[in-house]
Amino acid sequence: MSETIWLTIVILVAIGSISAIVLYIVAKKFYVYEDPRIDEVVNILPNANCGGCGYPGCKAFAEACTKAEDLSNLFCPPGGSDNMKNVAELLGLLAVQKEPQVAVLRCNGSNQNRKKTSRYEGVENCSIASQFFGGDTDCTYGCLGYGECVDACTFDAMYMDKDTGLPVIIENQCTACGACIKACPKDLIELRNKGKKSRRIFVSCMNEDKGAAAKKACDVACIACNMCVKACKYDAIAIVNQRAYIDFSKCVLCRACVSVCPTNAIHEINFPARKVTAEKVEEPQLEA
């Protein structure tokens, strides 16, 4: 009996030893080295895992940073330039400096500005609705108002305004991660430089219809009248796809374009109030 017990013990010990040796060899053969700096970079990052850097998460972005020879094509929007400076110092690389950016909504088709011409009955989700439905107004380019962009924001930087039916971006909470941009099926949200004193000028319209049709659908639509293009002395404005677009890298915030826009399609943000003066405004010619 005792011999059987001892034999069993010896066999079990032998099996355990052989298994341990095999596991050790396998572990050594398939060992994957991980740069210890990856975790250090992760600790520096805001760990929002928003995907604004173009990677699926902060860990993947940190791995890319540690493998890169320079950080010129790598940037964490929520962390900003100061955060990337710390990453660069850790890795012994040059810091990436970028202008702070913020998301802006390029649609002013509020409930007051766009007349309802149809009714949608279905899933109240922008992506789903946009596949079957252009919108409940004659503007098929505007915001659908179901708030998918708000749902995508992980920083509580957006909310839906019940009066206008449009999303509102809270500037001091926006990290420019771009999640709302990816979520919007109409491509109505854009990242723009915050600008000096957080002042920005942009065209809040994406309608590609000709002037008369665009104006009929929305009171504040861009009608591609070219008046803003003529007023700009810095070649910062161009008409693209029947609408004006302001290049923020060229715009000097002179506000000349805002004054001449006949439909108030151009927005000026965080500027002081203008002095009211009586000026003769040229009537634009609407293209039918």
TORGUKOL-530294 format. One record per atom (N, C-alpha, C): residue in one letter; x, y, z. Coordinates in steps of 0.1 Angstrom, whole numbers, padded with zeros to 4 digits, always signed. Layout:
N
AXYZ/...
This chain:
288
M+0008-0012+0000/M+0000+0000+0000/M+0009+0013+0000/S+0019+0012+0009/S+0028+0024+0010/S+0036+0026-0003/E+0039+0015-0010/E+0046+0016-0022/E+0038+0023-0033/T+0025+0020-0033/T+0016+0026-0043/T+0015+0041-0040/I+0014+0045-0027/I+0013+0059-0024/I+0026+0067-0028/W+0037+0061-0025/W+0050+0067-0029/W+0051+0068-0044/L+0047+0058-0051/L+0048+0058-0065/L+0039+0069-0071/T+0027+0071-0065/T+0018+0081-0070/T+0024+0095-0068/I+0030+0097-0056/I+0036+0110-0053/I+0048+0113-0062/V+0056+0103-0065/V+0067+0105-0074/V+0062+0108-0088/I+0052+0101-0093/I+0046+0104-0106/I+0041+0118-0107/L+0033+0122-0096/L+0027+0136-0096/L+0038+0146-0096/V+0049+0144-0088/V+0060+0154-0087/V+0067+0155-0101/A+0068+0143-0107/A+0075+0143-0121/A+0067+0151-0131/I+0053+0148-0131/I+0044+0155-0140/I+0045+0170-0138/G+0044+0174-0125/G+0045+0188-0121/G+0057+0195-0125/S+0069+0188-0123/S+0082+0193-0127/S+0083+0195-0142/I+0079+0185-0150/I+0079+0185-0164/I+0070+0196-0169/S+0058+0198-0163/S+0049+0208-0168/S+0055+0222-0165/A+0061+0223-0153/A+0067+0236-0150/A+0078+0240-0160/I+0086+0230-0163/I+0097+0232-0173/I+0092+0236-0187/V+0081+0229-0191/V+0075+0232-0204/V+0069+0246-0204/L+0062+0250-0193/L+0056+0263-0192/L+0067+0274-0192/Y+0078+0271-0185/Y+0089+0281-0185/Y+0095+0283-0199/I+0097+0272-0206/I+0103+0273-0220/I+0093+0281-0229/V+0080+0277-0228/V+0070+0284-0236/V+0069+0299-0233/A+0069+0302-0220/A+0069+0316-0216/A+0081+0324-0221/K+0093+0318-0220/K+0105+0324-0225/K+0104+0326-0240/K+0099+0316-0247/K+0099+0316-0262/K+0089+0327-0267/F+0078+0328-0261/F+0067+0337-0265/F+0066+0350-0257/Y+0076+0353-0249/Y+0076+0365-0241/Y+0076+0377-0250/V+0067+0386-0247/V+0065+0399-0254/V+0070+0410-0245/Y+0081+0417-0249/Y+0086+0427-0241/Y+0078+0440-0242/E+0075+0446-0231/E+0067+0459-0231/E+0075+0470-0225/D+0077+0480-0233/D+0085+0491-0228/D+0079+0497-0215/P+0086+0498-0204/P+0080+0503-0192/P+0076+0517-0193/R+0081+0524-0203/R+0077+0538-0204/R+0062+0540-0209/I+0057+0529-0214/I+0043+0530-0219/I+0034+0533-0207/D+0035+0526-0196/D+0027+0529-0185/D+0029+0543-0179/E+0042+0548-0180/E+0045+0561-0176/E+0038+0572-0184/V+0037+0569-0197/V+0030+0578-0206/V+0015+0578-0204/V+0010+0566-0201/V-0004+0565-0198/V-0008+0573-0186/N+0001+0573-0176/N-0001+0580-0164/N-0001+0595-0166/I+0006+0600-0176/I+0006+0614-0179/I-0007+0618-0187/L-0012+0609-0195/L-0023+0612-0204/L-0036+0614-0195/P-0046+0621-0200/P-0059+0623-0193/P-0067+0610-0191/N-0063+0599-0198/N-0070+0586-0197/N-0085+0588-0200/A-0088+0596-0210/A-0102+0597-0214/A-0107+0586-0223/N-0097+0580-0230/N-0100+0569-0240/N-0110+0573-0250/C-0109+0586-0254/C-0119+0591-0263/C-0117+0588-0278/G-0104+0585-0282/G-0101+0582-0295/G-0098+0594-0304/G-0097+0606-0297/G-0094+0618-0304/G-0080+0619-0310/C-0071+0610-0305/C-0058+0610-0311/C-0057+0601-0323/G-0068+0594-0326/G-0068+0585-0337/G-0065+0570-0334/Y-0063+0568-0321/Y-0060+0554-0316/Y-0072+0550-0307/P-0074+0537-0306/P-0085+0532-0298/P-0086+0535-0284/G-0075+0539-0278/G-0074+0542-0264/G-0061+0548-0260/C-0060+0553-0247/C-0048+0559-0243/C-0036+0550-0243/K-0038+0537-0240/K-0027+0527-0240/K-0021+0525-0254/A-0030+0525-0264/A-0025+0523-0277/A-0017+0536-0282/F-0022+0547-0278/F-0016+0560-0281/F-0002+0561-0274/A-0001+0556-0262/A+0011+0556-0254/A+0022+0547-0261/E+0017+0536-0266/E+0026+0526-0273/E+0032+0533-0286/A+0023+0540-0293/A+0027+0547-0305/A+0038+0558-0302/C+0036+0565-0291/C+0045+0575-0287/C+0059+0570-0283/T+0059+0558-0276/T+0072+0553-0272/T+0080+0547-0284/K+0072+0543-0295/K+0079+0537-0306/K+0083+0548-0316/A+0077+0560-0315/A+0080+0570-0325/A+0093+0577-0323/E+0099+0581-0334/E+0112+0588-0334/E+0109+0603-0331/D+0097+0608-0335/D+0093+0621-0332/D+0078+0621-0330/L+0073+0632-0324/L+0059+0632-0320/L+0051+0642-0329/S+0056+0645-0341/S+0050+0655-0349/S+0036+0651-0354/N+0034+0638-0356/N+0021+0633-0360/N+0013+0627-0349/L+0017+0629-0337/L+0010+0623-0326/L+0006+0635-0316/F-0007+0635-0313/F-0012+0646-0304/F-0025+0641-0297/C-0025+0645-0284/C-0037+0641-0276/C-0045+0654-0274/P-0057+0655-0281/P-0065+0667-0280/P-0070+0671-0266/P-0075+0661-0258/P-0079+0665-0244/P-0068+0669-0235/G-0056+0664-0237/G-0044+0668-0229/G-0038+0681-0234/G-0039+0684-0247/G-0033+0696-0252/G-0018+0697-0253/S-0013+0708-0256/S+0001+0710-0258/S+0009+0708-0245/D+0004+0712-0233/D+0011+0711-0221/D+0013+0696-0217/N+0002+0688-0220/N+0003+0674-0217/N+0013+0667-0226/M+0013+0671-0239/M+0022+0665-0249/M+0037+0669-0245/K+0038+0681-0240/K+0052+0685-0235/K+0057+0676-0225/N+0049+0672-0215/N+0053+0663-0205/N+0057+0649-0211/V+0049+0644-0221/V+0052+0632-0227/V+0065+0632-0235/A+0067+0644-0242/A+0080+0645-0249/A+0092+0645-0240/E+0091+0652-0229/E+0102+0653-0219/E+0105+0639-0214/L+0095+0631-0211/L+0097+0617-0206/L+0104+0609-0217/L+0101+0610-0229/L+0106+0602-0240/L+0119+0608-0246/G+0122+0620-0242/G+0134+0627-0247/G+0132+0632-0261/L+0120+0636-0265/L+0117+0641-0278/L+0113+0655-0278/L+0111+0661-0289/L+0106+0675-0290/L+0091+0675-0288/A+0087+0686-0281/A+0073+0687-0278/A+0065+0692-0290/V+0052+0688-0291/V+0044+0692-0302/V+0035+0704-0297/Q+0036+0715-0304/Q+0028+0726-0300/Q+0017+0728-0310/K+0004+0729-0305/K-0007+0731-0314/K-0016+0741-0308/E-0023+0749-0317/E-0033+0758-0312/E-0044+0751-0305/P-0049+0756-0294/P-0061+0749-0288/P-0073+0750-0297/Q-0081+0740-0298/Q-0092+0739-0307/Q-0105+0737-0299/V-0116+0739-0306/V-0129+0737-0300/V-0139+0733-0311/A-0149+0725-0308/A-0159+0721-0318/A-0169+0732-0320/V-0173+0734-0332/V-0183+0744-0336/V-0194+0737-0344/L-0206+0741-0342/L-0217+0736-0350/L-0220+0745-0362/R-0219+0739-0374/R-0221+0746-0386/R-0235+0744-0392/C-0244+0747-0383/C-0258+0747-0387/C-0266+0756-0377/N-0274+0766-0382/N-0282+0774-0374/N-0296+0772-0377/G-0300+0761-0382/G-0313+0758-0386/G-0322+0754-0374/S-0324+0764-0366/S-0332+0762-0354/S-0347+0760-0357/N-0355+0757-0347/N-0369+0756-0349/N-0375+0769-0354/Q-0369+0780-0350/Q-0374+0793-0355/Q-0370+0797-0369/N-0358+0791-0373/N-0353+0795-0386/N-0357+0786-0398/R-0361+0773-0394/R-0365+0764-0404/R-0380+0759-0402/K-0388+0761-0412/K-0401+0757-0412/K-0403+0741-0413/K-0411+0735-0405/K-0414+0721-0406/K-0422+0718-0418/T-0418+0709-0426/T-0426+0706-0439/T-0430+0691-0439/S-0425+0683-0430/S-0428+0669-0430/S-0427+0664-0415/R-0430+0651-0414/R-0430+0645-0400/R-0423+0631-0401/Y-0414+0629-0392/Y-0407+0617-0391/Y-0412+0608-0380/E-0415+0596-0383/E-0419+0586-0373/E-0410+0574-0374/G-0401+0573-0364/G-0391+0562-0364/G-0382+0563-0353/V-0371+0556-0353/V-0361+0556-0343/V-0354+0570-0343/E-0354+0576-0331/E-0349+0590-0330/E-0334+0589-0328/N-0327+0586-0339/N-0313+0584-0339/N-0308+0590-0352/C-0298+0599-0351/C-0294+0607-0363/C-0289+0598-0374/S-0281+0588-0371/S-0275+0579-0381/S-0286+0571-0388/I-0295+0566-0380/I-0306+0558-0386/I-0315+0566-0394/A-0319+0578-0389/A-0329+0586-0395/A-0323+0592-0408/S-0310+0595-0408/S-0304+0601-0420/S-0304+0592-0432/Q-0305+0579-0430/Q-0304+0569-0441/Q-0318+0569-0448/F-0328+0573-0442/F-0342+0572-0448/F-0349+0586-0449/F-0343+0596-0442/F-0350+0608-0440/F-0340+0620-0441/G-0343+0630-0449/G-0334+0641-0450/G-0336+0652-0439/G-0347+0651-0432/G-0351+0660-0422/G-0365+0665-0423/D-0370+0671-0412/D-0385+0675-0413/D-0387+0689-0418/T-0376+0694-0425/T-0377+0707-0432/T-0372+0705-0446/D-0373+0716-0454/D-0368+0715-0468/D-0353+0715-0469/C-0346+0717-0458/C-0332+0717-0458/C-0327+0703-0455/T-0322+0696-0464/T-0317+0682-0462/T-0303+0681-0457/Y-0297+0692-0454/Y-0283+0693-0450/Y-0281+0696-0435/G-0292+0700-0429/G-0292+0705-0415/G-0292+0695-0405/C-0292+0700-0392/C-0292+0691-0380/C-0306+0684-0379/L-0305+0671-0376/L-0318+0664-0374/L-0323+0665-0360/G-0315+0669-0351/G-0319+0672-0337/G-0321+0661-0328/Y-0316+0649-0331/Y-0318+0638-0322/Y-0307+0636-0312/G-0296+0644-0313/G-0286+0644-0302/G-0276+0633-0302/E-0273+0627-0313/E-0263+0616-0313/E-0250+0622-0309/C-0247+0634-0313/C-0234+0640-0310/C-0233+0642-0295/V-0244+0646-0289/V-0244+0648-0274/V-0241+0635-0267/D-0247+0624-0272/D-0245+0611-0266/D-0231+0606-0267/A-0224+0611-0278/A-0211+0607-0281/A-0200+0614-0272/C-0204+0625-0267/C-0195+0634-0259/C-0193+0628-0245/T-0181+0625-0241/T-0178+0619-0228/T-0174+0629-0218/F-0174+0642-0222/F-0169+0652-0213/F-0180+0662-0209/D-0193+0658-0212/D-0204+0666-0208/D-0203+0680-0213/A-0197+0681-0226/A-0195+0694-0232/A-0206+0698-0242/M-0217+0690-0242/M-0227+0693-0252/M-0241+0690-0245/Y-0251+0697-0250/Y-0265+0694-0246/Y-0274+0699-0257/M-0286+0693-0257/M-0296+0697-0267/M-0304+0709-0262/D-0306+0719-0269/D-0314+0731-0265/D-0328+0728-0270/K-0337+0727-0260/K-0351+0724-0263/K-0358+0734-0272/D-0354+0747-0270/D-0361+0758-0278/D-0356+0758-0292/T-0343+0756-0295/T-0338+0757-0308/T-0338+0743-0315/G-0338+0732-0307/G-0337+0719-0313/G-0323+0716-0318/L-0313+0724-0314/L-0299+0722-0319/L-0290+0719-0307/P-0279+0712-0309/P-0270+0709-0299/P-0262+0722-0295/V-0258+0723-0283/V-0250+0735-0278/V-0237+0730-0273/I-0226+0736-0277/I-0213+0731-0273/I-0208+0741-0262/I-0204+0735-0250/I-0199+0742-0239/I-0184+0744-0241/E-0180+0756-0244/E-0166+0758-0248/E-0156+0754-0238/N-0158+0758-0226/N-0148+0755-0215/N-0147+0741-0211/Q-0156+0732-0216/Q-0156+0718-0213/Q-0152+0709-0225/C-0152+0716-0237/C-0149+0708-0249/C-0134+0706-0250/T-0130+0694-0252/T-0116+0690-0253/T-0111+0688-0267/A-0120+0690-0277/A-0116+0689-0291/A-0112+0674-0294/C-0119+0665-0288/C-0115+0651-0290/C-0121+0646-0303/G-0131+0652-0309/G-0136+0649-0322/G-0147+0638-0322/A-0151+0633-0310/A-0161+0623-0309/A-0175+0627-0315/C-0178+0639-0313/C-0191+0645-0318/C-0190+0646-0333/I-0179+0649-0339/I-0177+0650-0353/I-0179+0636-0360/K-0174+0626-0354/K-0175+0612-0359/K-0190+0608-0358/A-0197+0612-0348/A-0211+0608-0345/A-0221+0614-0355/C-0218+0627-0359/C-0228+0634-0368/C-0228+0629-0382/P-0239+0623-0387/P-0239+0618-0400/P-0240+0629-0411/K-0243+0641-0407/K-0244+0652-0416/K-0231+0660-0417/D-0221+0656-0409/D-0208+0664-0409/D-0210+0679-0406/L-0218+0681-0396/L-0221+0695-0393/L-0212+0701-0382/I-0203+0693-0376/I-0195+0698-0365/I-0180+0698-0370/E-0173+0708-0367/E-0160+0710-0371/E-0151+0715-0360/L-0138+0711-0360/L-0129+0716-0350/L-0122+0729-0356/R-0122+0739-0349/R-0116+0752-0353/R-0107+0757-0342/N-0097+0765-0345/N-0088+0771-0335/N-0097+0780-0326/K-0094+0779-0313/K-0102+0788-0304/K-0100+0803-0307/G-0088+0806-0312/G-0086+0820-0316/G-0082+0829-0304/K-0077+0841-0307/K-0073+0850-0297/K-0085+0854-0289/K-0084+0854-0276/K-0095+0857-0266/K-0107+0848-0269/S-0105+0836-0274/S-0115+0827-0277/S-0125+0832-0287/R-0121+0841-0296/R-0130+0847-0306/R-0128+0839-0319/R-0140+0836-0325/R-0140+0828-0338/R-0151+0834-0347/I-0149+0832-0360/I-0158+0836-0370/I-0160+0824-0380/F-0172+0820-0382/F-0174+0809-0391/F-0188+0809-0398/V-0189+0803-0409/V-0202+0802-0416/V-0210+0790-0410/S-0221+0793-0404/S-0229+0783-0397/S-0240+0778-0407/C-0236+0772-0417/C-0245+0766-0427/C-0238+0756-0436/M-0245+0745-0439/M-0239+0735-0447/M-0248+0732-0459/N-0257+0741-0462/N-0267+0738-0473/N-0260+0740-0486/E-0262+0730-0495/E-0255+0731-0508/E-0265+0734-0520/D-0277+0738-0516/D-0287+0742-0526/D-0284+0756-0531/K-0289+0759-0542/K-0287+0773-0548/K-0294+0783-0539/G-0290+0795-0540/G-0295+0806-0531/G-0310+0806-0528/A-0318+0807-0538/A-0332+0808-0536/A-0338+0796-0528/A-0334+0784-0532/A-0339+0772-0526/A-0334+0772-0511/A-0321+0775-0509/A-0316+0775-0496/A-0323+0785-0486/K-0325+0797-0492/K-0332+0807-0484/K-0346+0804-0481/K-0353+0797-0490/K-0367+0793-0488/K-0367+0782-0477/A-0357+0774-0476/A-0357+0763-0466/A-0353+0768-0452/C-0344+0778-0452/C-0339+0783-0439/C-0337+0798-0440/D-0342+0805-0430/D-0340+0820-0430/D-0326+0825-0429/V-0317+0816-0423/V-0303+0820-0421/V-0294+0812-0429/A-0298+0807-0440/A-0290+0799-0449/A-0280+0807-0457/C-0268+0802-0459/C-0258+0808-0468/C-0264+0807-0482/I-0264+0818-0489/I-0270+0818-0503/I-0259+0820-0514/A-0246+0819-0509/A-0235+0819-0519/A-0235+0832-0527/C-0238+0843-0520/C-0239+0856-0528/C-0226+0863-0531/N-0215+0858-0525/N-0202+0863-0527/N-0199+0876-0520/M-0208+0881-0513/M-0206+0894-0506/M-0195+0893-0495/C-0195+0882-0488/C-0184+0881-0478/C-0171+0879-0484/V-0170+0872-0496/V-0158+0870-0503/V-0152+0883-0508/K-0161+0892-0513/K-0156+0905-0517/K-0152+0914-0506/A-0158+0912-0494/A-0155+0921-0482/A-0142+0917-0476/C-0138+0904-0477/C-0126+0899-0471/C-0113+0903-0478/K-0104+0910-0472/K-0092+0915-0478/K-0080+0905-0476/Y-0083+0894-0470/Y-0072+0884-0466/Y-0074+0871-0473/D-0082+0870-0483/D-0085+0857-0491/D-0087+0846-0481/A-0095+0849-0471/A-0098+0838-0461/A-0112+0831-0464/I-0119+0836-0474/I-0132+0831-0477/I-0133+0826-0491/A-0140+0815-0493/A-0142+0809-0506/A-0156+0803-0507/I-0161+0803-0519/I-0174+0796-0521/I-0171+0782-0525/V-0176+0772-0517/V-0174+0758-0520/V-0187+0751-0519/N-0191+0744-0530/N-0204+0737-0530/N-0216+0746-0526/Q-0216+0757-0532/Q-0227+0767-0531/Q-0228+0773-0517/R-0217+0773-0509/R-0218+0779-0496/R-0204+0785-0493/A-0204+0795-0485/A-0191+0801-0481/A-0184+0794-0470/Y-0171+0794-0471/Y-0163+0787-0460/Y-0152+0797-0456/I-0150+0798-0443/I-0139+0807-0438/I-0127+0799-0433/D-0116+0801-0439/D-0104+0794-0435/D-0098+0801-0422/F-0099+0794-0411/F-0095+0801-0398/F-0080+0803-0397/S-0072+0796-0406/S-0058+0799-0406/S-0054+0812-0413/K-0064+0817-0421/K-0061+0830-0428/K-0069+0841-0422/C-0080+0838-0415/C-0089+0848-0409/C-0082+0856-0398/V-0083+0870-0399/V-0077+0878-0389/V-0088+0884-0380/L-0100+0879-0381/L-0111+0883-0372/L-0114+0898-0373/C-0114+0903-0385/C-0117+0917-0387/C-0132+0920-0387/R-0140+0909-0389/R-0155+0909-0389/R-0161+0916-0401/A-0154+0919-0411/A-0159+0926-0423/A-0170+0917-0429/C-0167+0904-0430/C-0177+0895-0436/C-0190+0894-0429/V-0189+0895-0416/V-0201+0894-0407/V-0211+0906-0411/S-0205+0918-0413/S-0213+0930-0415/S-0221+0929-0428/V-0215+0923-0438/V-0222+0923-0451/V-0231+0911-0454/C-0230+0901-0445/C-0238+0889-0448/C-0253+0892-0447/P-0261+0890-0458/P-0275+0894-0458/P-0284+0885-0450/T-0279+0873-0447/T-0288+0863-0440/T-0283+0859-0426/N-0273+0866-0422/N-0267+0863-0408/N-0263+0849-0407/A-0257+0843-0418/A-0252+0830-0418/A-0238+0829-0412/I-0232+0840-0410/I-0218+0840-0405/I-0219+0844-0390/H-0213+0835-0382/H-0213+0837-0367/H-0200+0843-0362/E-0201+0852-0353/E-0190+0858-0346/E-0192+0854-0331/I-0182+0847-0325/I-0183+0842-0311/I-0173+0850-0302/N-0179+0854-0291/N-0171+0861-0280/N-0165+0874-0284/F-0172+0881-0293/F-0168+0895-0297/F-0176+0905-0288/P-0171+0917-0286/P-0179+0927-0280/P-0190+0932-0289/A-0201+0937-0283/A-0213+0941-0291/A-0209+0952-0301/R-0214+0952-0312/R-0212+0962-0322/R-0220+0975-0319/K-0214+0986-0324/K-0222+0999-0324/K-0231+0999-0335/V-0243+1002-0333/V-0253+1002-0344/V-0252+1015-0352/T-0250+1013-0365/T-0249+1025-0374/T-0257+1022-0386/A-0263+1032-0392/A-0272+1030-0404/A-0263+1029-0416/E-0263+1018-0422/E-0255+1016-0434/E-0263+1010-0446/K-0260+1014-0458/K-0267+1010-0469/K-0261+0996-0473/V-0270+0986-0473/V-0265+0972-0476/V-0269+0969-0490/E-0260+0963-0498/E-0262+0959-0511/E-0271+0947-0511/E-0281+0947-0520/E-0290+0935-0520/E-0284+0924-0528/P-0283+0912-0523/P-0277+0901-0530/P-0286+0896-0541/Q-0280+0890-0551/Q-0288+0884-0561/Q-0288+0869-0559/L-0301+0864-0557/L-0303+0850-0554/L-0303+0842-0567/E-0295+0831-0566/E-0294+0822-0578/E-0305+0811-0577/A-0313+0811-0587/A-0325+0802-0586/A-0321+0787-0588/
